[in-house]
Amino acid sequence: MEGTIKEHIKFFKEELGEHVDLVAVSKTKPNEDLMEAYEAGQRIFGENKVQEMTGKWESLPKDIKWHMVGHVQTNKVKYMAPYVDLIHAVQKMKLLKEINKRAKENDRVINCLLQVKIAEEDSKFGMSPDELRAFLKDPKLAELKNVKLKGLMGMATFTDDEDQVHREFQVLEDLYEETSKTYPDFSILSMGMSGDYKIAMQHGTTMVRIGSSIFGERG
Ligand SMILES: *Cc1c(COP(=O)(O)O)cnc(C)c1O
């Protein structure tokens, strides 16, 4: 891939404009790479393994916002509860309850997104649109004072078929618009990665998660 990490960060800042936040997905990458992005002004980093993220949090500057973008096991929540800024992929009440419990122990409120399954292929994680609607009506939610639901996250099918990606992002855009009416705290729609962020931008994304186009392919 052409260019340095610093150049890629500058490119995305311009490309995305003021209204779309950039999560630099740094999973598997060494601290030097994250620092190069940091020095170019990047402050939000995304990881998909709690242990790796915690190691990076311990050794890197404290003004970095750490986003967990991957699937989270309930027994790992406690390790990131002291510092995590946003958990992107919540899909079960059991996980949300655990996040609430650990947030409370740390005297914090942890921001979360609900992951919706939009990929037409069925290998991806997430709630169906109907499961999401039911989840948001669950009376147990009101008891969870130490988590804040900030919006939705989704991943499109990994395919060259752009029409399919448009269709899948359209489903999430519509759901976000629908649920935002009832949930005024909603302000984040996390969709779009290196291969499909341009399509996501046509569907109202507010936060893209870019890894390989910033840091290069993962080994
Ligand atoms: C790895 C990952 C990304 C970044 O993917 P790229 O294609 O490298 O941009 C985005 N979101 C999630 C959930 C990921 O696991």
The ligand as an SDF file (V2000), in Angstrom:
LIG
                    3D

 15 15  0  0  0  0  0  0  0  0999 V2000
  -10.8310   -5.5000   11.7380 C   0  0  0  0  0  0  0  0  0  0  0  0
  -12.1180   -4.7700   11.8460 C   0  0  0  0  0  0  0  0  0  0  0  0
  -12.3120   -3.5650   11.1520 C   0  0  0  0  0  0  0  0  0  0  0  0
  -11.2950   -2.9700   10.1930 C   0  0  0  0  0  0  0  0  0  0  0  0
  -11.2420   -3.6990    9.0140 O   0  0  0  0  0  0  0  0  0  0  0  0
  -10.4030   -3.2030    7.7340 P   0  0  0  0  0  0  0  0  0  0  0  0
  -11.0270   -3.9270    6.6100 O   0  0  0  0  0  0  0  0  0  0  0  0
   -8.9920   -3.5810    7.9910 O   0  0  0  0  0  0  0  0  0  0  0  0
  -10.5890   -1.7200    7.6310 O   0  0  0  0  0  0  0  0  0  0  0  0
  -13.5330   -2.9250   11.3220 C   0  0  0  0  0  0  0  0  0  0  0  0
  -14.4950   -3.4090   12.1360 N   0  0  0  0  0  0  0  0  0  0  0  0
  -14.3350   -4.5460   12.8200 C   0  0  0  0  0  0  0  0  0  0  0  0
  -15.4280   -5.0260   13.6960 C   0  0  0  0  0  0  0  0  0  0  0  0
  -13.1480   -5.2640   12.6920 C   0  0  0  0  0  0  0  0  0  0  0  0
  -13.0020   -6.4180   13.3830 O   0  0  0  0  0  0  0  0  0  0  0  0
  1  2  1  0
  2  3  1  0
  2 14  2  0
  3  4  1  0
  3 10  2  0
  4  5  1  0
  5  6  1  0
  6  7  2  0
  6  8  1  0
  6  9  1  0
 10 11  1  0
 11 12  2  0
 12 13  1  0
 12 14  1  0
 14 15  1  0
M  END
$$$$
